[in-house]
Amino acid sequence: MSLLEIKNLHVTVGGQEILKGIDLTVNAGEVHSIMGPNGSGKSTLAQVLARRDAYTVTEGSITLDGKDLLAMKPEEAACEGVFLAFQYPVEIPGIGNTYFLRSALNAQRKHRGLDEMDAMDFLPLFREKLRLLEMDDKLMNRSLNEGFSGGEKKRNEILQMAVLEPRLAILDETDSGLDIDALRIVANGVNSLRSPDRAMVVVTHYQRLLNYIVPDFVHVLVDGRIVLSGGKELALELEEKGYAWTEAETVGVRA
Amino acid sequence: MATAVQTADRSGTSPHNELQSWLEAFTDAEREAPGRALPWLRHLRENAFARFCEAGFPTTRDEDWRFTNVSGIARTAFRAAGVAKIAKADAAPWIVEGAAARLVFVNGRFARNLSALKSLPQGVTVASLREQIEKHPETLEKHLARYADTRRDPFVALNTAFLSDGAYVHVARGVVVEAPIFLLYLSTQENAPTMTHPRNLIVAENESQVTVVEDYVSVGAPAHPFRDETADKGGAPIFSNAVTELVAGENTVAQHYLIEREHLKAYNVSTLRIEQGRSANVGSHSLLLGGGLVRNNVHPVLAGEGGECLINGLFLGTGRQHLDNYMHVEHAAPHCGSRQFYNGILDGHTHGVFHGRIVVHKAAQKTDAKQTNRNLLLSDDAQIDTKPQLEIYADDVKCTHGATIGQIEENALFYLQSRGISEAEARKLLLMAFAEECVERMHAGAAREHVEQLIREHLLFMESVPQIATGTVTERNWTEQG
């Protein structure tokens, strides 16, 4: 059974159809990249997978390990192992980073029938992941993402992912706006989480990230449809020729 | 729901009958009042009563009462609450540990058996006002009723007319009282409408430091009166009309807390009048959780140079509560700063009011006055009226004000949920974070811990009542599953 199976997914927002029949199969251990121009529906797909309710699924199905993902609330999907690294992480004043992350981890552990972690158990794990992302632990005493720079926010997303250890990680434009050092740190964090029983869907507008996080498959999303699928070399071709080229290629899907 | 908070027409009772009823109540009260033989006190009461008769209760045509209709109080024939005795065990749920001293009042009267006055440092007097009037009236004349103006507010007039008991706190020059002094006002469930007029006088002499907590609760109802539907069905309305005068001498540090958590048939009007001396640093913290109709007046006068005043508050409304905060900050001397921060969370059909009046007198140059009112509305039917009112007669001042009205941010909610935190828990975290802004302005200690605990419990309760989860909440429910 595939880890993630999307079949004929149609999604509308405010009456407008954004996704027009997506089919995608992701197996454990694989890294898939979804590329595409602005407004093609990349982020919508990412958010639907994380179960945001602003989107209406009009047709199709999504299963996670055979379970109906569309029947799940965001927190249920998270507990089943879905993680979305946000394109725009939200600042929440008044909720501490560390407290938030431990609450999230414990909510997931509880769901899986594991004991909750107290602050003492949590700290060593947390410290280790902070080192992985080269993050200052002073940052963690602050409110969630509050006053963080763009790069700090993105690193914080991957830090959360490292602590929560999801089955399916969806990275929504995690590379946007990062300088090369930050990009390297983020990619390093992501790569350390690659494992045979975890899958990743990397949504990106630019090919650059894929030099660091090398995908097994690349899919091109244009106007709500996957118009082209291929291996990692497809990303380079896209970088060279631009997205307009893919529209002419639509007939010859190569994967 | 409590008729107590519903808008009522005034046609039922003629003003004449109303006054007749108040006159009887006043005559009864005078017979029992302490210090009847003291001319100054007698005049004080009589003048105040005359003043009340002249003014009557305010109506929504009065600018200061535009958003709050008190005809429910005016139409009800309240009688002085009877003497009731509460056993120690029954009062236990309301007792807060870590107090320097505790005065408990049952239906407005001092209850010695429930109070604790032993561990006070030297130089501190904590007593029932009634006893202080009877034993040492000379200590009171200088300050009592010298600040709270009976001409300005009929409720202050009424309180002064019925002045008989409450708390007297005196801190001598230079004395520091570290732990808070708790004042607990218990009202019992009666069959007829009853009223109390607690009167408190807190005098902090120069260079002293003190924290006083006023906590208003109803007994005979469970610890969470709102949780229990019967709190609405049984029992008669109560009317609590408190006035506190806080005199903060030069260079003092004084903190005052007001906690209102009576049941939903309670009308609670309270007035805190602060008189600040030179370089005095005063904080007023209000927490409104209970009460059907609540009017919270805070009126600091920064009368000496270099004074600082923090006016901090949080009001949480459910059901049909009406919670009105009327701030009146008076800058009367130069180089003073005042900061007002009020946060409101309103659910169900509640109506919140924040009226922030700042008056900067001509002499008060270099005033720095700030006012912020932030509100979260959790339902379509909740309502907030927020009104800044700045009157500035000096020319070199800084005054800012701002108000926001919003809902729980869907973005933030989704972010928390996407990490595995349940919607209910995520909402609670966000509400607590919003409320926490007010808690963080309080000094660390027993008072803050008490307040924080009450807020947590109350938010838990607010989020556990399904029928109030209407309006915007419905929109966030999961309906689109394809």
Chai-1 contact restraints between the chains, C-beta under 6 A:
chainA,res_idxA,chainB,res_idxB,connection_type,confidence,min_distance_angstrom,max_distance_angstrom,comment,restraint_id
A,A50,B,S418,contact,1.0,0.0,6.0,A-B,restraint_1
A,R52,B,F414,contact,1.0,0.0,6.0,A-B,restraint_2
A,D53,B,W478,contact,1.0,0.0,6.0,A-B,restraint_3
A,T56,B,E480,contact,1.0,0.0,6.0,A-B,restraint_4
A,V57,B,G482,contact,1.0,0.0,6.0,A-B,restraint_5
A,T58,B,G482,contact,1.0,0.0,6.0,A-B,restraint_6
A,L70,B,Q481,contact,1.0,0.0,6.0,A-B,restraint_7
A,L70,B,G482,contact,1.0,0.0,6.0,A-B,restraint_8
A,A71,B,Q481,contact,1.0,0.0,6.0,A-B,restraint_9
A,K73,B,W478,contact,1.0,0.0,6.0,A-B,restraint_10
A,P74,B,Q417,contact,1.0,0.0,6.0,A-B,restraint_11
A,P74,B,S418,contact,1.0,0.0,6.0,A-B,restraint_12
A,E75,B,Q417,contact,1.0,0.0,6.0,A-B,restraint_13
A,E75,B,G420,contact,1.0,0.0,6.0,A-B,restraint_14
A,E75,B,I421,contact,1.0,0.0,6.0,A-B,restraint_15
A,E75,B,S422,contact,1.0,0.0,6.0,A-B,restraint_16
A,A78,B,S418,contact,1.0,0.0,6.0,A-B,restraint_17
A,A78,B,R419,contact,1.0,0.0,6.0,A-B,restraint_18
A,A78,B,G420,contact,1.0,0.0,6.0,A-B,restraint_19
A,C79,B,G420,contact,1.0,0.0,6.0,A-B,restraint_20
A,L84,B,S418,contact,1.0,0.0,6.0,A-B,restraint_21
A,V90,B,N411,contact,1.0,0.0,6.0,A-B,restraint_22
A,V90,B,A412,contact,1.0,0.0,6.0,A-B,restraint_23
A,V90,B,Y415,contact,1.0,0.0,6.0,A-B,restraint_24
A,I92,B,A412,contact,1.0,0.0,6.0,A-B,restraint_25
A,G94,B,A433,contact,1.0,0.0,6.0,A-B,restraint_26
A,G94,B,E436,contact,1.0,0.0,6.0,A-B,restraint_27
A,I95,B,L429,contact,1.0,0.0,6.0,A-B,restraint_28
A,I95,B,A433,contact,1.0,0.0,6.0,A-B,restraint_29
A,S103,B,I421,contact,1.0,0.0,6.0,A-B,restraint_30
A,A104,B,R419,contact,1.0,0.0,6.0,A-B,restraint_31
A,A104,B,G420,contact,1.0,0.0,6.0,A-B,restraint_32
A,A104,B,I421,contact,1.0,0.0,6.0,A-B,restraint_33
A,A107,B,G420,contact,1.0,0.0,6.0,A-B,restraint_34
A,A107,B,I421,contact,1.0,0.0,6.0,A-B,restraint_35
A,Q108,B,G420,contact,1.0,0.0,6.0,A-B,restraint_36
